[in-house]
Amino acid sequence: QIVESGGGLVQAGGSLSLSCTVTRSIVRFKRMGWYRQAPGKQRDLVADLANDGSTNYADSVKGRFTISRDDAKNTVYLQMNSLKPEDTAVYYCNTGPSIYLSWGQGTQVTVSS
């Protein structure tokens, strides 16, 4: 149901743009979010966006990451700037903050120092 893409290897200070395409309409979901899971850690919400435009960001990414959505394309985006090594993780998208879709395979983001 969910396919994430756009991850890769980038140096600290660089940028990446992630995309998440859902194989069903996301209009019905008030909030869509991006999550990340680093090795040995739990999966945490990074950012979510409501269809009224309201957003929530984890403190660690505020001012650096921007979430957006295109309901017509059933796609959610995450623009990541000024990346840090601690941003290294597998990134997933889903509804937020409650989970209503099956998880995708995620996309690996690796930030080198």
C-alpha positions as protocol buffer text, in pm:
chain_id: "A"
residue {
  index: 1
  type: GLN
  ca { x: 0 y: 0 z: 0 }
}
residue {
  index: 2
  type: ILE
  ca { x: 289 y: 236 z: 66 }
}
residue {
  index: 3
  type: VAL
  ca { x: 606 y: 285 z: -137 }
}
residue {
  index: 4
  type: GLU
  ca { x: 875 y: 518 z: -5 }
}
residue {
  index: 5
  type: SER
  ca { x: 1163 y: 642 z: -218 }
}
residue {
  index: 6
  type: GLY
  ca { x: 1432 y: 907 z: -235 }
}
residue {
  index: 7
  type: GLY
  ca { x: 1671 y: 792 z: 33 }
}
residue {
  index: 8
  type: GLY
  ca { x: 2044 y: 759 z: -12 }
}
residue {
  index: 9
  type: LEU
  ca { x: 2387 y: 848 z: 118 }
}
residue {
  index: 10
  type: VAL
  ca { x: 2462 y: 1216 z: 173 }
}
residue {
  index: 11
  type: GLN
  ca { x: 2725 y: 1416 z: 355 }
}
residue {
  index: 12
  type: ALA
  ca { x: 2637 y: 1616 z: 663 }
}
residue {
  index: 13
  type: GLY
  ca { x: 2484 y: 1947 z: 561 }
}
residue {
  index: 14
  type: GLY
  ca { x: 2335 y: 1801 z: 247 }
}
residue {
  index: 15
  type: SER
  ca { x: 1975 y: 1756 z: 142 }
}
residue {
  index: 16
  type: LEU
  ca { x: 1744 y: 1476 z: 36 }
}
residue {
  index: 17
  type: SER
  ca { x: 1385 y: 1471 z: -82 }
}
residue {
  index: 18
  type: LEU
  ca { x: 1173 y: 1171 z: 11 }
}
residue {
  index: 19
  type: SER
  ca { x: 848 y: 1064 z: -152 }
}
residue {
  index: 20
  type: CYS
  ca { x: 581 y: 827 z: -36 }
}
residue {
  index: 21
  type: THR
  ca { x: 311 y: 704 z: -272 }
}
residue {
  index: 22
  type: VAL
  ca { x: 6 y: 532 z: -130 }
}
residue {
  index: 23
  type: THR
  ca { x: -192 y: 294 z: -349 }
}
residue {
  index: 24
  type: ARG
  ca { x: -521 y: 429 z: -222 }
}
residue {
  index: 25
  type: SER
  ca { x: -669 y: 768 z: -169 }
}
residue {
  index: 26
  type: ILE
  ca { x: -516 y: 958 z: 118 }
}
residue {
  index: 27
  type: VAL
  ca { x: -787 y: 1224 z: 116 }
}
residue {
  index: 28
  type: ARG
  ca { x: -977 y: 1031 z: 382 }
}
residue {
  index: 29
  type: PHE
  ca { x: -681 y: 1049 z: 619 }
}
residue {
  index: 30
  type: LYS
  ca { x: -674 y: 1375 z: 804 }
}
residue {
  index: 31
  type: ARG
  ca { x: -304 y: 1348 z: 890 }
}
residue {
  index: 32
  type: MET
  ca { x: -17 y: 1185 z: 705 }
}
residue {
  index: 33
  type: GLY
  ca { x: 323 y: 1153 z: 859 }
}
residue {
  index: 34
  type: TRP
  ca { x: 684 y: 1053 z: 818 }
}
residue {
  index: 35
  type: TYR
  ca { x: 851 y: 828 z: 1072 }
}
residue {
  index: 36
  type: ARG
  ca { x: 1207 y: 705 z: 1113 }
}
residue {
  index: 37
  type: GLN
  ca { x: 1376 y: 416 z: 1283 }
}
residue {
  index: 38
  type: ALA
  ca { x: 1745 y: 407 z: 1358 }
}
residue {
  index: 39
  type: PRO
  ca { x: 1919 y: 76 z: 1435 }
}
residue {
  index: 40
  type: GLY
  ca { x: 1829 y: -49 z: 1780 }
}
residue {
  index: 41
  type: LYS
  ca { x: 1575 y: 227 z: 1837 }
}
residue {
  index: 42
  type: GLN
  ca { x: 1200 y: 257 z: 1818 }
}
residue {
  index: 43
  type: ARG
  ca { x: 1017 y: 405 z: 1523 }
}
residue {
  index: 44
  type: ASP
  ca { x: 938 y: 769 z: 1595 }
}
residue {
  index: 45
  type: LEU
  ca { x: 721 y: 1028 z: 1427 }
}
residue {
  index: 46
  type: VAL
  ca { x: 931 y: 1291 z: 1251 }
}
residue {
  index: 47
  type: ALA
  ca { x: 660 y: 1510 z: 1102 }
}
residue {
  index: 48
  type: ASP
  ca { x: 295 y: 1501 z: 1016 }
}
residue {
  index: 49
  type: LEU
  ca { x: 64 y: 1717 z: 812 }
}
residue {
  index: 50
  type: ALA
  ca { x: -311 y: 1755 z: 821 }
}
residue {
  index: 51
  type: ASN
  ca { x: -525 y: 1823 z: 519 }
}
residue {
  index: 52
  type: ASP
  ca { x: -598 y: 2164 z: 670 }
}
residue {
  index: 53
  type: GLY
  ca { x: -227 y: 2246 z: 645 }
}
residue {
  index: 54
  type: SER
  ca { x: -137 y: 2219 z: 1011 }
}
residue {
  index: 55
  type: THR
  ca { x: 195 y: 2049 z: 1081 }
}
residue {
  index: 56
  type: ASN
  ca { x: 383 y: 1891 z: 1368 }
}
residue {
  index: 57
  type: TYR
  ca { x: 758 y: 1838 z: 1370 }
}
residue {
  index: 58
  type: ALA
  ca { x: 986 y: 1659 z: 1611 }
}
residue {
  index: 59
  type: ASP
  ca { x: 1206 y: 1910 z: 1789 }
}
residue {
  index: 60
  type: SER
  ca { x: 1515 y: 1750 z: 1636 }
}
residue {
  index: 61
  type: VAL
  ca { x: 1408 y: 1835 z: 1280 }
}
residue {
  index: 62
  type: LYS
  ca { x: 1228 y: 2168 z: 1321 }
}
residue {
  index: 63
  type: GLY
  ca { x: 1358 y: 2427 z: 1078 }
}
residue {
  index: 64
  type: ARG
  ca { x: 1535 y: 2162 z: 868 }
}
residue {
  index: 65
  type: PHE
  ca { x: 1260 y: 1929 z: 741 }
}
residue {
  index: 66
  type: THR
  ca { x: 943 y: 2019 z: 555 }
}
residue {
  index: 67
  type: ILE
  ca { x: 650 y: 1784 z: 499 }
}
residue {
  index: 68
  type: SER
  ca { x: 400 y: 1830 z: 220 }
}
residue {
  index: 69
  type: ARG
  ca { x: 128 y: 1626 z: 54 }
}
residue {
  index: 70
  type: ASP
  ca { x: -43 y: 1606 z: -282 }
}
residue {
  index: 71
  type: ASP
  ca { x: -375 y: 1435 z: -228 }
}
residue {
  index: 72
  type: ALA
  ca { x: -445 y: 1421 z: -601 }
}
residue {
  index: 73
  type: LYS
  ca { x: -133 y: 1205 z: -643 }
}
residue {
  index: 74
  type: ASN
  ca { x: -176 y: 1020 z: -312 }
}
residue {
  index: 75
  type: THR
  ca { x: 179 y: 1123 z: -232 }
}
residue {
  index: 76
  type: VAL
  ca { x: 349 y: 1265 z: 73 }
}
residue {
  index: 77
  type: TYR
  ca { x: 688 y: 1435 z: 59 }
}
residue {
  index: 78
  type: LEU
  ca { x: 962 y: 1512 z: 308 }
}
residue {
  index: 79
  type: GLN
  ca { x: 1224 y: 1771 z: 217 }
}
residue {
  index: 80
  type: MET
  ca { x: 1526 y: 1728 z: 440 }
}
residue {
  index: 81
  type: ASN
  ca { x: 1790 y: 1999 z: 457 }
}
residue {
  index: 82
  type: SER
  ca { x: 2099 y: 2051 z: 671 }
}
residue {
  index: 83
  type: LEU
  ca { x: 2116 y: 1679 z: 736 }
}
residue {
  index: 84
  type: LYS
  ca { x: 2307 y: 1551 z: 1034 }
}
residue {
  index: 85
  type: PRO
  ca { x: 2458 y: 1208 z: 1105 }
}
residue {
  index: 86
  type: GLU
  ca { x: 2191 y: 1157 z: 1371 }
}
residue {
  index: 87
  type: ASP
  ca { x: 1928 y: 1173 z: 1096 }
}
residue {
  index: 88
  type: THR
  ca { x: 2053 y: 837 z: 971 }
}
residue {
  index: 89
  type: ALA
  ca { x: 1762 y: 593 z: 978 }
}
residue {
  index: 90
  type: VAL
  ca { x: 1507 y: 411 z: 769 }
}
residue {
  index: 91
  type: TYR
  ca { x: 1226 y: 652 z: 689 }
}
residue {
  index: 92
  type: TYR
  ca { x: 864 y: 542 z: 657 }
}
residue {
  index: 93
  type: CYS
  ca { x: 538 y: 717 z: 595 }
}
residue {
  index: 94
  type: ASN
  ca { x: 192 y: 634 z: 723 }
}
residue {
  index: 95
  type: THR
  ca { x: -107 y: 804 z: 869 }
}
residue {
  index: 96
  type: GLY
  ca { x: -42 y: 1002 z: 1183 }
}
residue {
  index: 97
  type: PRO
  ca { x: -41 y: 995 z: 1472 }
}
residue {
  index: 98
  type: SER
  ca { x: -251 y: 676 z: 1467 }
}
residue {
  index: 99
  type: ILE
  ca { x: -150 y: 408 z: 1219 }
}
residue {
  index: 100
  type: TYR
  ca { x: -415 y: 294 z: 972 }
}
residue {
  index: 101
  type: LEU
  ca { x: -208 y: 154 z: 684 }
}
residue {
  index: 102
  type: SER
  ca { x: 33 y: -135 z: 648 }
}
residue {
  index: 103
  type: TRP
  ca { x: 393 y: -22 z: 669 }
}
residue {
  index: 104
  type: GLY
  ca { x: 597 y: 0 z: 352 }
}
residue {
  index: 105
  type: GLN
  ca { x: 957 y: -111 z: 317 }
}
residue {
  index: 106
  type: GLY
  ca { x: 1090 y: 232 z: 402 }
}
residue {
  index: 107
  type: THR
  ca { x: 1379 y: 418 z: 245 }
}
residue {
  index: 108
  type: GLN
  ca { x: 1727 y: 428 z: 397 }
}
residue {
  index: 109
  type: VAL
  ca { x: 1884 y: 764 z: 468 }
}
residue {
  index: 110
  type: THR
  ca { x: 2250 y: 764 z: 565 }
}
residue {
  index: 111
  type: VAL
  ca { x: 2428 y: 1086 z: 658 }
}
residue {
  index: 112
  type: SER
  ca { x: 2806 y: 1072 z: 677 }
}
residue {
  index: 113
  type: SER
  ca { x: 3007 y: 1308 z: 898 }
}
